[in-house]
Each structure stands twice: as C-alpha cells, then as structure tokens.
Amino acid sequence: MALTLYSYWRATAPYRVRIALGLKGLAYDYIPVSLPKGEQRAADYLQRNPQGLTPMLVDGDQAMTQSLALMEWLEETHPQPPLLPADPGGRQVVRAMAGIIACDIHPLNNLRIQQQLTAFGVSEADRQAWVARWMHEGFEALEPMIARHGQGFAFGASPGLADCCLVPQVYSAERYGVDLSPYSAIRAAAAAAQALPAFAAAHPDRQPDAPAAA
C-alpha cells in the first residue's frame, strides 16, 4: 500500500520528511493541509493526528506523526540507503545536529509561535528579531559540528538525517532574511545537498499546494 504524506508546502517539518522519502526512493501520495487556513484543526484530521500538526505519514491503518520519529521509522523500515552512520558515536552526533534544528531552533519560529507573538502585540520587527536570535544561536552550535564532521555534507560524505533537517532550516533562514554569511560550513553542506534530486524535488516551491503550482 502506498504511503500518504499530509503536508504543507512551506512548513519545514514536512519538508524534512519529503527529503527523507526521496533519499529512500519511496513513492507517496501528497495531501495538502493548509496551516494558515486551519485545516490541521479539522475534526477528521484531529481524529488521526490529535496534536493537529504536519507532517502526518500514513501507512495502511497506521497514522504517524513528528518528523524526527518519522525519519527514524523510515530508517528502520527501509534501511537502504541509510540516513544514519553505522557507528553509535556517529549516530549520536547526527541526532544531536537534528535535535538542535528540530527541537531548539524550529519550535521557536514556526507558524504557531509567530501567530501567538502577533496576538501578544509583538511588532513585525520584533518578531523578525526573535526569529533571527534563535536561528543564530542554533547555527552557532551547528557550524563547528559540521565543520568537524562534514565531508561534503552535514555529516560525512553522503546525505543523511542531518541534511534532511539542515536544508529546510536554511530555507527558513533565507525566507526570514537571516544572515548566513558567518556559517560557511552550513552553507556549503546545504548547497551540496540542494543539488541532489531528492532535495530538489522536496523543495517547497515544487509542491502541489505551492502558490506557483496553483
């Protein structure tokens, strides 16, 4: 049975999973969920995904959520080509890189947070400063890790889980006008990954619900 991905074109969490699916060579059906319109809070969606977020990946009767958990599931069910290094030490480093992005950077600048800051009366300029502050802190931690462990990609000489997280976060940084010039290792790893077909196909602008695709 085909996999089905519930996704929003511009959101970085489903972007990660699209990349991972592409790297694994897995076909899937794409169902758009408009976050700005609140479609993630529809009753039928919440019945399968009570948290009301994207992505959601459906395999038969199993509805699965949370991008890091989904990529780990893909790694366990479709181990080739691998997203994680073979050795425990390398896997720990890659998971730490992914955690910096998915747990420490992204949650502080996603749509829900932006909407709540707006509701609190925070100005657009201050929201931009908020986004940049947390992105810079995360990138300052990532930069030496990639410089040490990267050999063309974020970790090692082939794309993996860290790149699945890094490329969407770089996309988000560029969208918000965050200065990436201090992060040469991050920029080089992201550029190498973006040149690959799996990353290009997963790009937000190439999704069926992207405005240009309408």
C-alpha positions as CSV (number, residue, x, y, z in Angstrom):
1,M,0.0,0.0,0.0
2,A,1.3,3.5,-0.9
3,L,2.4,5.9,1.7
4,T,0.4,9.1,2.1
5,L,2.0,12.3,3.4
6,Y,-0.1,15.1,4.8
7,S,2.0,18.2,4.3
8,Y,2.0,22.0,3.9
9,W,4.3,23.2,1.2
10,R,6.2,25.8,3.2
11,A,6.4,24.2,6.6
12,T,9.9,22.9,7.4
13,A,8.9,19.8,9.4
14,P,7.1,18.1,6.4
15,Y,9.9,19.4,4.2
16,R,12.3,17.2,6.2
17,V,10.2,14.1,5.7
18,R,9.8,14.8,1.9
19,I,13.6,14.8,1.6
20,A,13.9,11.6,3.6
21,L,11.3,9.9,1.4
22,G,13.2,11.0,-1.6
23,L,16.5,9.8,-0.4
24,K,14.9,6.4,0.3
25,G,13.4,6.3,-3.1
26,L,9.9,5.9,-1.8
27,A,6.8,7.0,-3.7
28,Y,4.0,8.6,-1.8
29,D,0.7,10.4,-2.2
30,Y,0.6,14.0,-1.2
31,I,-2.3,15.5,0.6
32,P,-2.0,19.3,1.3
33,V,-3.0,20.6,4.7
34,S,-3.2,24.4,4.7
35,L,-1.9,25.6,8.1
36,P,-2.8,29.3,7.6
37,K,-6.4,28.2,6.9
38,G,-6.5,26.0,10.0
39,E,-7.2,22.7,8.1
40,Q,-5.0,20.9,10.6
41,R,-7.7,21.6,13.2
42,A,-10.5,19.9,11.2
43,A,-12.2,17.2,13.1
44,D,-11.3,14.4,10.7
45,Y,-7.7,15.4,10.8
46,L,-7.6,15.7,14.6
47,Q,-9.1,12.2,14.8
48,R,-6.0,10.8,13.2
49,N,-3.5,13.4,14.5
50,P,-4.7,14.8,17.8
51,Q,-1.8,17.3,18.0
52,G,-3.1,18.9,14.8
53,L,0.3,19.5,13.1
54,T,2.1,18.5,10.0
55,P,3.5,16.2,8.8
56,M,1.4,13.1,9.2
57,L,2.5,10.0,7.3
58,V,0.0,7.2,6.8
59,D,1.0,3.6,6.0
60,G,-2.1,1.4,5.8
61,D,-4.0,1.8,9.1
62,Q,-1.1,3.5,10.8
63,A,-1.1,7.3,11.1
64,M,2.3,8.5,12.2
65,T,3.5,12.0,13.3
66,Q,6.5,14.0,14.3
67,S,9.2,14.5,11.7
68,L,12.2,13.1,13.6
69,A,10.2,10.0,14.6
70,L,9.0,9.6,11.0
71,M,12.5,9.7,9.7
72,E,13.7,7.2,12.3
73,W,10.7,4.9,11.2
74,L,11.8,5.3,7.6
75,E,15.3,4.3,8.6
76,E,14.1,1.2,10.4
77,T,11.7,0.0,7.8
78,H,13.7,1.0,4.7
79,P,17.3,0.9,5.9
80,Q,18.9,1.4,2.5
81,P,20.3,3.9,1.7
82,P,21.0,4.8,5.3
83,L,20.2,8.2,6.9
84,L,22.3,7.4,9.9
85,P,26.0,6.4,10.2
86,A,26.8,2.8,11.1
87,D,28.6,3.6,14.4
88,P,26.9,4.7,17.6
89,G,29.2,7.7,18.0
90,G,28.4,9.0,14.6
91,R,24.6,8.4,15.1
92,Q,24.7,10.4,18.3
93,V,26.4,13.3,16.5
94,V,23.8,13.3,13.7
95,R,20.9,13.0,16.1
96,A,22.4,15.9,18.1
97,M,22.5,18.0,14.9
98,A,18.9,17.1,14.1
99,G,17.9,17.9,17.6
100,I,19.4,21.4,17.6
101,I,17.4,22.2,14.5
102,A,14.1,20.3,15.2
103,C,13.9,20.9,18.9
104,D,15.8,24.1,19.6
105,I,15.5,26.3,16.5
106,H,12.4,25.4,14.6
107,P,9.8,25.3,17.5
108,L,10.6,28.9,18.4
109,N,9.9,30.4,14.9
110,N,7.2,28.2,13.5
111,L,3.7,29.5,12.5
112,R,2.1,28.8,15.8
113,I,4.7,30.9,17.7
114,Q,4.5,33.7,15.1
115,Q,0.7,33.8,15.4
116,Q,0.9,33.9,19.2
117,L,3.6,36.6,19.2
118,T,1.3,38.6,16.9
119,A,-1.6,38.1,19.3
120,F,0.5,39.4,22.2
121,G,1.0,42.6,20.2
122,V,4.7,41.9,19.3
123,S,5.6,44.1,16.3
124,E,6.8,42.6,13.0
125,A,10.3,44.0,13.6
126,D,10.5,42.4,17.0
127,R,9.2,39.1,15.6
128,Q,11.9,39.2,13.0
129,A,14.5,39.8,15.7
130,W,13.1,36.9,17.7
131,V,13.4,34.6,14.7
132,A,17.0,35.7,14.0
133,R,18.1,35.4,17.6
134,W,17.2,31.7,17.9
135,M,18.4,30.8,14.5
136,H,21.7,32.4,15.1
137,E,22.1,30.6,18.4
138,G,21.4,27.2,16.8
139,F,23.6,27.8,13.8
140,E,26.5,28.9,16.1
141,A,26.2,25.4,17.7
142,L,25.8,23.6,14.4
143,E,28.6,25.4,12.5
144,P,31.6,23.8,14.3
145,M,29.9,20.4,14.3
146,I,29.5,20.4,10.6
147,A,33.0,21.8,10.1
148,R,34.4,18.9,12.1
149,H,32.3,16.0,10.9
150,G,31.2,17.1,7.4
151,Q,32.9,15.7,4.4
152,G,30.8,17.4,1.8
153,F,27.5,17.1,3.7
154,A,26.5,17.9,7.2
155,F,28.0,14.6,8.4
156,G,30.3,12.6,6.3
157,A,30.5,12.2,2.6
158,S,26.8,11.3,1.9
159,P,23.5,13.0,2.7
160,G,21.6,11.8,5.7
161,L,19.3,12.8,8.6
162,A,21.2,15.9,9.5
163,D,20.9,17.2,5.9
164,C,17.2,16.4,5.9
165,C,16.9,18.9,8.8
166,L,19.5,21.4,7.8
167,V,18.3,22.2,4.3
168,P,14.7,23.2,5.4
169,Q,16.1,25.3,8.2
170,V,18.4,27.1,5.8
171,Y,15.4,27.7,3.6
172,S,13.6,29.2,6.6
173,A,16.5,31.4,7.5
174,E,16.7,32.7,3.9
175,R,12.9,33.3,4.0
176,Y,13.3,35.4,7.1
177,G,16.3,37.3,5.9
178,V,18.7,35.8,8.5
179,D,22.3,36.5,7.6
180,L,24.1,33.2,6.9
181,S,27.4,34.7,5.9
182,P,29.1,33.7,9.2
183,Y,28.3,30.0,8.6
184,S,30.5,28.7,5.8
185,A,30.2,25.0,6.7
186,I,26.5,25.2,7.0
187,R,26.2,27.0,3.6
188,A,28.5,24.5,1.9
189,A,26.7,21.5,3.2
190,A,23.3,22.9,2.4
191,A,24.4,23.7,-1.2
192,A,25.8,20.3,-1.7
193,A,22.5,18.7,-0.6
194,Q,20.3,21.0,-2.5
195,A,22.0,20.0,-5.7
196,L,20.7,16.4,-5.3
197,P,17.4,15.3,-6.9
198,A,15.8,14.2,-3.6
199,F,16.3,17.6,-2.1
200,A,15.3,19.5,-5.3
201,A,12.1,17.5,-5.6
202,A,11.2,18.2,-1.9
203,H,11.7,22.0,-2.2
204,P,8.6,23.9,-1.1
205,D,8.2,25.7,-4.5
206,R,7.8,22.3,-6.2
207,Q,4.9,21.0,-4.0
208,P,1.4,20.8,-5.5
209,D,0.0,23.3,-3.0
210,A,2.7,25.9,-3.5
211,P,1.1,29.2,-4.9
212,A,3.1,28.9,-8.1
213,A,1.8,25.4,-8.7
214,A,-1.8,26.5,-8.3
